Amino acid sequence: MSTRQAQIWVGIDAGKGHHWAVAVNTDGETLFSTKVINDEAQILTLIDMAREKADEVRWAVDISGRASALLLALLIAHGQQVVYVPGRTVNRMTGAYRGEGKTDAKDALVIADQARMRRDFAAIETPPELVSTLQLLTGYRRDLIADRVRLINRLRDLLVGICPALERAFDYSAAKGPVVMLTEYQTPAALRRIGVKRLTTWLERRKVRGADAVAAKAFEAAQSQVTALPGEGRAAKLVRGLAHQLLALDERIKDN
């Protein structure tokens, strides 16, 4: 079990698609080094992980702009202290650290260690009213994401009672296409009736990416089960409703 630190520094090499975060303690020892997708859930997990490591966490980033907007908003909304380490400082100091070449992990280590050793980096300040707004928005978004998790779990639970193979066939939390399909086709019999070709066309009309692959996988699952389970009709109606709710909720999350 690792010892809880009094203070740590987390350096983040920020990017559009993902960030790299490295945490160091007061002796400059690396506590963790991890890739973080530029996504609210993953950033919140990073914040929680850092908080578990130390009583006080200091954050440092190399970009204060669009690429780090979500990251900074979440850090500020959670009362974290953040400083800006200019890219020129990172580039100048990279050669002094072990390891060859320029990597995200190495840059994040430089950012963290420089923030540990220096006190002249500018803090990223946010007006109090903006902090309050960010806290409200992130709280609301967190509630929406929690609602989404509950919807997906309920949908999967119902699908198991209709066709276990269809429930296993897709990651309904990550792929929109299968959820679109469930707004109309939820049972093996219905999927067998429409067939791969017509289902592909139906999905393409609804702008589903990889419609042919979704249709083929769904049809394969349907072919594996010819038995209609008790309560299938009622469960199918509930799945249809949940699928519509999930698509609508995804739009709300996208807008917030």
C-alpha positions as CSV (number, residue, x, y, z in Angstrom):
1,M,0.0,0.0,0.0
2,S,1.5,3.3,-1.1
3,T,2.1,6.1,1.5
4,R,-0.1,9.1,1.2
5,Q,2.0,12.2,0.3
6,A,1.7,15.7,1.9
7,Q,2.0,17.3,-1.5
8,I,2.4,16.2,-5.1
9,W,2.7,18.0,-8.5
10,V,0.9,16.7,-11.6
11,G,2.3,17.8,-14.9
12,I,0.0,17.5,-18.0
13,D,1.2,17.4,-21.6
14,A,-2.1,18.5,-23.1
15,G,-3.4,17.5,-26.6
16,K,-6.6,17.6,-28.6
17,G,-7.4,13.9,-28.4
18,H,-5.6,12.9,-25.2
19,H,-3.4,14.3,-22.4
20,W,-0.5,12.6,-20.6
21,A,-0.3,13.1,-16.9
22,V,2.7,12.5,-14.6
23,A,2.7,13.0,-10.8
24,V,5.9,13.6,-8.8
25,N,6.4,13.9,-5.0
26,T,8.6,16.4,-3.1
27,D,11.7,14.3,-4.0
28,G,10.9,14.4,-7.7
29,E,10.0,10.7,-7.7
30,T,7.3,9.6,-10.2
31,L,4.1,8.4,-8.6
32,F,2.2,7.7,-11.7
33,S,2.4,8.3,-15.5
34,T,-0.8,7.8,-17.5
35,K,-2.6,8.6,-20.7
36,V,-5.9,10.4,-20.3
37,I,-8.4,10.7,-23.1
38,N,-9.7,14.2,-23.4
39,D,-13.1,13.2,-21.9
40,E,-14.9,14.3,-18.8
41,A,-15.1,10.9,-17.2
42,Q,-11.4,10.1,-17.6
43,I,-10.3,13.6,-16.5
44,L,-12.5,13.3,-13.3
45,T,-10.9,9.9,-12.7
46,L,-7.5,11.5,-13.0
47,I,-8.4,14.2,-10.5
48,D,-9.7,11.6,-8.0
49,M,-6.6,9.5,-8.4
50,A,-4.3,12.5,-7.7
51,R,-6.4,13.5,-4.7
52,E,-6.0,10.0,-3.3
53,K,-2.2,10.3,-3.5
54,A,-1.8,13.5,-1.5
55,D,-3.3,16.0,0.9
56,E,-2.4,18.8,-1.6
57,V,-2.2,18.5,-5.4
58,R,-0.6,21.2,-7.6
59,W,-1.3,21.0,-11.3
60,A,0.7,22.3,-14.2
61,V,-0.2,22.4,-17.9
62,D,1.7,23.4,-21.0
63,I,-1.3,24.7,-23.0
64,S,-3.9,27.2,-22.0
65,G,-6.3,27.1,-24.9
66,R,-8.8,24.9,-26.7
67,A,-7.0,21.6,-26.3
68,S,-7.0,22.0,-22.5
69,A,-10.3,23.8,-22.1
70,L,-12.2,20.8,-20.7
71,L,-9.3,19.8,-18.5
72,L,-8.9,23.3,-17.0
73,A,-12.7,23.7,-16.6
74,L,-12.9,20.5,-14.5
75,L,-9.8,21.3,-12.5
76,I,-11.0,24.8,-11.6
77,A,-14.5,23.6,-10.9
78,H,-13.0,21.1,-8.4
79,G,-11.0,23.8,-6.7
80,Q,-7.6,22.7,-7.9
81,Q,-4.6,25.0,-8.2
82,V,-3.2,25.1,-11.7
83,V,-0.1,26.9,-13.2
84,Y,1.0,27.4,-16.8
85,V,4.4,26.1,-17.8
86,P,5.3,27.6,-21.2
87,G,6.2,25.3,-24.0
88,R,9.6,27.0,-24.4
89,T,10.5,26.0,-20.9
90,V,9.5,22.4,-21.5
91,N,11.5,22.3,-24.8
92,R,14.6,23.9,-23.1
93,M,14.6,21.5,-20.1
94,T,13.7,18.2,-21.9
95,G,17.3,17.4,-22.6
96,A,18.2,17.5,-18.9
97,Y,15.9,14.5,-18.2
98,R,16.5,10.9,-18.8
99,G,15.1,9.1,-21.9
100,E,15.6,9.7,-25.6
101,G,13.4,11.6,-27.9
102,K,10.4,13.8,-27.3
103,T,7.5,11.9,-25.8
104,D,4.2,12.9,-24.1
105,A,5.2,11.1,-20.9
106,K,8.6,12.8,-20.9
107,D,7.2,16.3,-21.5
108,A,4.6,15.7,-18.7
109,L,7.4,14.7,-16.3
110,V,9.3,17.9,-17.2
111,I,6.2,20.0,-16.6
112,A,5.5,18.4,-13.2
113,D,9.1,18.6,-12.1
114,Q,9.6,22.2,-13.2
115,A,6.4,23.1,-11.3
116,R,7.8,21.4,-8.2
117,M,11.1,23.2,-8.3
118,R,10.0,26.7,-9.4
119,R,7.5,29.1,-8.0
120,D,7.5,31.7,-10.7
121,F,5.0,30.1,-13.1
122,A,1.7,32.0,-13.6
123,A,-1.4,30.6,-11.9
124,I,-4.3,30.1,-14.2
125,E,-6.9,32.4,-12.7
126,T,-10.7,32.2,-13.2
127,P,-13.2,34.8,-12.0
128,P,-15.3,33.5,-9.1
129,E,-18.6,33.8,-11.0
130,L,-17.1,31.7,-13.8
131,V,-16.0,29.1,-11.3
132,S,-19.5,28.9,-9.9
133,T,-20.9,28.5,-13.5
134,L,-18.4,25.7,-14.2
135,Q,-19.3,23.9,-11.0
136,L,-23.0,24.0,-11.9
137,L,-22.3,22.8,-15.5
138,T,-20.0,20.0,-14.5
139,G,-22.4,18.9,-11.8
140,Y,-25.3,18.8,-14.2
141,R,-23.2,17.0,-16.8
142,R,-22.1,14.4,-14.2
143,D,-25.8,13.8,-13.4
144,L,-26.6,13.3,-17.1
145,I,-23.7,10.8,-17.4
146,A,-24.9,8.9,-14.3
147,D,-28.4,8.8,-15.9
148,R,-26.8,7.4,-19.1
149,V,-25.1,4.6,-17.2
150,R,-28.4,3.6,-15.5
151,L,-30.2,3.6,-18.9
152,I,-27.6,1.4,-20.5
153,N,-27.5,-1.0,-17.6
154,R,-31.3,-1.3,-17.7
155,L,-31.3,-1.8,-21.5
156,R,-28.7,-4.6,-21.3
157,D,-30.6,-6.3,-18.5
158,L,-33.8,-6.3,-20.6
159,L,-31.9,-7.5,-23.7
160,V,-30.5,-10.6,-21.7
161,G,-34.2,-11.6,-21.3
162,I,-34.8,-11.3,-25.0
163,C,-31.6,-12.5,-26.6
164,P,-28.4,-12.9,-24.6
165,A,-26.3,-13.1,-27.8
166,L,-27.7,-9.7,-28.9
167,E,-26.8,-8.2,-25.6
168,R,-23.2,-9.5,-25.9
169,A,-22.8,-8.5,-29.5
170,F,-22.3,-4.7,-28.9
171,D,-20.9,-2.2,-26.5
172,Y,-24.0,-0.1,-26.2
173,S,-22.2,2.5,-24.1
174,A,-19.7,3.3,-26.8
175,A,-21.5,2.7,-30.2
176,K,-24.5,4.7,-31.3
177,G,-25.4,2.4,-34.3
178,P,-26.7,-0.6,-32.2
179,V,-28.8,1.7,-30.1
180,V,-30.4,3.2,-33.2
181,M,-31.2,-0.3,-34.3
182,L,-32.9,-1.1,-31.0
183,T,-35.4,1.8,-31.6
184,E,-37.0,-0.5,-34.2
185,Y,-35.6,-4.1,-34.0
186,Q,-35.1,-5.7,-30.6
187,T,-35.9,-9.5,-31.0
188,P,-34.2,-12.3,-33.0
189,A,-37.3,-12.9,-35.0
190,A,-37.6,-9.2,-36.1
191,L,-33.9,-9.1,-37.1
192,R,-34.2,-12.4,-39.0
193,R,-37.3,-11.1,-40.9
194,I,-35.6,-7.9,-42.1
195,G,-32.3,-9.6,-42.9
196,V,-28.8,-8.1,-43.3
197,K,-29.3,-6.3,-46.5
198,R,-32.5,-4.4,-45.6
199,L,-31.2,-3.7,-42.1
200,T,-28.1,-2.2,-43.5
201,T,-30.1,0.1,-45.8
202,W,-32.4,1.0,-42.8
203,L,-29.3,1.9,-40.7
204,E,-27.6,3.8,-43.5
205,R,-30.7,6.0,-43.9
206,R,-30.3,7.0,-40.3
207,K,-26.6,7.9,-40.8
208,V,-25.2,5.0,-38.8
209,R,-21.5,4.5,-39.3
210,G,-20.5,1.0,-40.3
211,A,-24.1,0.0,-40.9
212,D,-23.1,-3.2,-42.7
213,A,-21.0,-4.4,-39.8
214,V,-23.7,-3.6,-37.3
215,A,-26.4,-5.3,-39.4
216,A,-24.2,-8.4,-39.9
217,K,-23.3,-8.8,-36.2
218,A,-27.0,-8.3,-35.1
219,F,-28.2,-10.8,-37.7
220,E,-25.6,-13.3,-36.5
221,A,-26.8,-13.0,-32.9
222,A,-30.4,-13.4,-34.1
223,Q,-29.5,-16.6,-36.0
224,S,-28.2,-18.1,-32.9
225,Q,-31.6,-18.1,-31.1
226,V,-34.9,-19.3,-32.5
227,T,-36.6,-19.6,-29.1
228,A,-38.9,-16.7,-28.1
229,L,-38.5,-16.1,-24.4
230,P,-41.4,-15.4,-22.0
231,G,-42.3,-11.7,-21.8
232,E,-40.3,-10.9,-25.0
233,G,-42.9,-8.6,-26.4
234,R,-43.2,-6.4,-23.3
235,A,-39.4,-6.4,-22.9
236,A,-38.9,-5.4,-26.5
237,K,-41.2,-2.3,-26.0
238,L,-39.2,-1.3,-23.0
239,V,-35.9,-1.7,-24.8
240,R,-37.3,0.5,-27.7
241,G,-38.3,3.2,-25.2
242,L,-34.9,3.1,-23.5
243,A,-33.1,3.3,-26.8
244,H,-35.0,6.4,-27.7
245,Q,-34.3,7.9,-24.3
246,L,-30.6,7.1,-24.6
247,L,-30.2,8.8,-28.0
248,A,-32.0,11.9,-26.6
249,L,-29.8,11.9,-23.5
250,D,-26.7,11.7,-25.7
251,E,-27.8,14.8,-27.5
252,R,-28.3,16.6,-24.2
253,I,-24.8,15.6,-23.0
254,K,-23.3,16.7,-26.3
255,D,-25.0,20.2,-25.9
256,N,-23.7,20.7,-22.3
